[in-house]
Amino acid sequence: MDIDYAAIERRRDEIRDRYLKERRPPSSARGLHHFALLSSDVERTIEFYQGLLEFPLTEIFENRDYKGSNHFFFDIGNGNLLAFFDFPGLDLGPYQEVLGGLHHIAISVDPVAWERLRGKLEAAGVPHMVESGASIYFRDPDGARLELLADPLGEMYGNRVL
């Protein structure tokens, strides 16, 4: 497949010129309350996110939308939560990366924690890929792709994005 990269770059520049404002207005949002994923095994998910990744479990209660389902949360810092649902009795199938779906979740960690967590992933035998010395890509037990990013919040590849 031939891709016209020059045309893509021109279009990116047009979009940047049209929508990126030098004086950005304040956001109407207060922050990310939680990002919700699916879990096929609550305890396995807790062991992975709390035990391996060191994201403390903050709460677990019944999902209001589905009797018997759990809704549980992990602290990912800065007042943000990663949440999960399980749906006992429903066959939701395996995780799939699809157009319009989730590609990955990038979570910022400080460089010392990044090194420690990389070692824990290696020791646990979790397949992963290190990119640019600042990103670790891997999948959770249900297949969702995650990135641990050593860049500070608001920065990416040395660029300020916030």
C-alpha positions in Angstrom: 0.0 0.0 0.0 1.4 3.4 -1.0 0.9 6.1 1.7 1.3 9.7 0.8 3.2 10.8 3.9 3.7 14.3 2.6 0.0 14.8 2.1 -0.6 13.4 5.7 1.9 15.9 7.1 0.3 18.8 5.1 -3.1 17.8 6.5 -1.7 17.6 10.1 -0.3 21.1 9.6 -3.7 22.4 8.3 -5.5 20.9 11.3 -2.9 22.3 13.8 -3.2 25.8 12.2 -7.0 25.7 12.3 -7.7 24.2 15.7 -4.6 24.7 18.0 -5.0 28.0 19.7 -2.0 30.0 21.0 -4.1 31.1 24.0 -6.0 27.9 24.9 -9.2 28.5 26.9 -9.6 26.6 30.1 -11.2 23.1 29.9 -14.7 22.5 31.1 -13.5 19.3 32.6 -12.0 18.9 36.1 -10.0 15.8 35.2 -10.4 12.1 34.4 -12.7 10.6 37.0 -12.1 7.0 35.9 -11.4 5.0 32.8 -13.4 1.8 32.8 -12.2 -1.6 31.3 -13.6 -5.1 31.5 -12.2 -7.9 33.8 -12.8 -11.6 33.2 -11.4 -12.4 36.7 -11.6 -9.9 39.5 -8.9 -11.4 41.7 -6.5 -11.8 38.8 -7.0 -8.2 37.8 -6.4 -7.0 41.4 -3.2 -9.1 41.6 -2.0 -7.6 38.3 -2.8 -4.0 38.9 -2.2 -3.8 42.7 0.4 -6.5 43.1 2.5 -6.1 40.0 1.9 -2.5 38.9 1.5 -1.1 42.4 -1.7 0.7 41.7 -3.6 0.5 45.0 -7.2 -0.9 45.0 -9.4 1.9 46.4 -12.9 0.4 46.4 -15.0 -2.5 45.1 -18.8 -2.6 45.1 -21.7 -3.9 43.0 -22.2 -2.4 39.6 -25.5 -0.5 39.6 -26.2 -1.5 36.0 -25.8 -5.3 36.3 -26.7 -7.4 39.4 -23.8 -9.5 40.6 -21.2 -7.5 38.7 -18.3 -5.8 40.5 -17.1 -2.2 39.9 -13.7 -1.7 41.3 -11.1 1.0 41.2 -7.3 1.5 41.3 -5.5 4.7 42.1 -3.2 5.7 39.2 -2.1 8.9 40.8 -3.0 12.6 40.5 -6.6 12.0 41.6 -7.2 9.6 38.6 -8.7 6.1 38.7 -8.6 3.1 36.5 -11.9 1.1 36.9 -13.0 -2.3 36.0 -16.3 -4.2 35.6 -16.8 -7.9 35.5 -20.1 -9.3 34.1 -20.6 -12.8 35.5 -22.8 -14.9 33.2 -22.1 -12.8 30.1 -19.7 -14.0 27.4 -18.0 -10.8 26.4 -15.3 -12.5 24.4 -11.6 -11.6 24.4 -10.3 -8.0 24.2 -10.1 -6.7 20.6 -8.4 -3.7 19.2 -10.8 -2.3 16.6 -11.2 1.0 14.8 -13.0 3.3 17.1 -11.9 1.2 20.1 -9.2 1.5 22.7 -5.7 1.4 21.4 -3.8 1.7 24.7 -3.8 3.5 28.1 -0.6 5.5 28.9 0.1 6.0 32.6 2.9 8.3 33.7 5.3 7.0 36.4 8.5 8.5 37.7 11.7 7.1 36.2 12.6 5.2 39.4 9.2 3.5 39.5 9.5 2.9 35.7 12.7 0.9 36.2 11.3 -1.0 39.2 8.1 -1.9 37.3 10.0 -2.9 34.2 12.0 -5.3 36.4 8.7 -6.6 38.0 7.2 -7.2 34.5 10.3 -9.1 33.4 10.4 -11.2 36.6 6.7 -12.0 36.2 7.3 -13.1 32.6 4.9 -10.4 31.2 5.8 -9.9 27.5 6.7 -6.2 26.9 8.4 -3.9 24.6 10.6 -0.9 25.6 10.4 2.0 23.2 12.7 5.1 23.3 13.9 4.3 26.8 10.8 6.0 28.2 7.9 3.7 27.3 7.0 0.1 28.2 4.2 -1.5 26.3 2.5 -4.6 27.5 -0.9 -6.2 27.9 -3.0 -6.8 31.0 -4.4 -10.3 31.7 -7.5 -9.6 29.6 -5.4 -8.2 26.7 -5.8 -4.5 27.1 -2.6 -2.7 26.0 -1.0 -0.5 28.5 2.0 1.9 28.4 4.1 3.0 31.4 5.6 6.3 30.4 8.5 7.8 32.2 7.8 11.2 30.7 6.2 13.7 33.1 2.5 14.5 32.9 1.9 17.0 30.1 5.0 16.0 28.1 5.6 13.5 25.3 8.8 12.9 23.4 10.2 16.1 24.9 7.2 18.1 23.7 4.8 20.0 26.0 1.4 18.6 25.2 -0.4 20.4 28.1 
